[in-house]
Amino acid sequence: MENPVNNTKRPVDRRSFMKRGLLAGGAATVGAGLLAKGTPARAQGLLGGKLGAGDAAILRFLAAAELIEADLWTQYAELGGIGNDQPIEVNQNPNPPLNNYQIALSNLDTDGPQYITSNTLDEVSHAAFLNAYLKSRGAEPVDLTQFETLPGSKATGSSGKLRLTNLMNLNVDTSWFVRYRSTTNPDLGATFPQAITLNGVTAIPRTDADFNGVSNPNFKGNNHIQAIANVAAFHFGAIEQGGSSLYAAMSQKVSDPEVLQITLGIGGDEIAHFLEWVDFAGNGVQQTIAPFTDATSGLTFPDFFNNPPLQPASLVQPSLIFPVPCEFINSNLPHVAIIRPLTDRFAGAVAAVKSLTASGLFIGQSRQFFQTLEIMALEADAAVRLLL
């Protein structure tokens, strides 16, 4: 799940943002109604039995987020995944010949296609568990099936199913690549530039024509499909670092200890995903893959080691794959390596929806979809922890 920390000069204030309208399509009207009485969706602090309203709201938003993740990751797995643990939706043999997209992903890491499949299965399991748990505690599960209306890829390997998400016209926020190499913290006011500009780009082959291109002697494959794979790599990191921050932010609101086990447990898995994709994306901007330019799309991927796009070069150094210690809680305290951001302003449910929408992931979705997602986001952010 992405988050909105980027290179904007002034951080977005959540309250003023909601006044202007959270999402395209007039969804702010719904949010205004929810907030009119000023009553937060408070958790009841029950141990066992029916979930409190706040904890239920948190888990419902997380279930929606996981359904969205499962949808986008399934698209990646259909075209780029491989392995014996394929989800049912990915109808491939255990060891089929690799298509050029899988080859391009393998250039970034020989196990890349397997990682994509495994990540997909994890997200599918998160969504299924959260919905089952909600039902077991007397809360309403989340069903977004009615919003599976977007056409997906027409390339060989795609199931042809209608989707929740659109991976073919993305604005990928790559500022996370810089943020985790910086000693500053977005929760304390820091902002970050893009590591590389990726606007209006596709992260999956759209048709079989995208599998083809001029061969590159420096690596197995061609520049066009490699550029698509590189976009996907940065998108993988953007999604999973956002999920890491979202679960951390929601965990601070939970009242029921069992619900806290869930948010910490699944949130930890999101962190594990993120750390893999940090390394994966970095492999696309160093030798032997980079530098190269895709003549079809015009995308250029420089060698971040020998031609860093930012200074100091450590801000984009590919080999710095673990979070660099940064300021935390108070700038006078020692720097510490942490997940960041952690606050509602940048990592909460409303922030997550805003970021995903800005990324183009929901291009083509209905007004009802945005309204439904906004209601769940507002209720999740309104939850407060009760002392038992």
Buried (B, 14 or more C-beta within 10 A) or exposed (E): BBBBBBEEEEBBEBEEBBEEBBBEBEBBEBBBEBBEEEEBBBBBBBEEEEBBBBBBBBBBBBBBBBBBBBBBBBBBBBBBBBBEEBBEBBEBEEEEEBBBBBBBBBBBBEBBBBBBBBBBBBBBBBBBBBBEBBEEBEBEBBEBEEBBEBEBBEBEBBBEBEBBBBBBBBBBBBBBBBBBBBEBBBBBEBBBBBBBEBEEBBBBBBEBEBBEBEEBEBBBBBBBBBBBBBBBBBBBBBBBBBBBBBBBBBBBBBBBEBBBEBBEEBBEBBBEBBBBBBBBBBBBBBEEBBBBBBEBBEBBBBBBBEEBBBEEBBBBBBEBBEBBEBBBEEEEEEBEEBBBBBBBBBBBBBBBBBBBBBBBBBBEBBEEBBBBBBBBBBBBBBBEBBEE
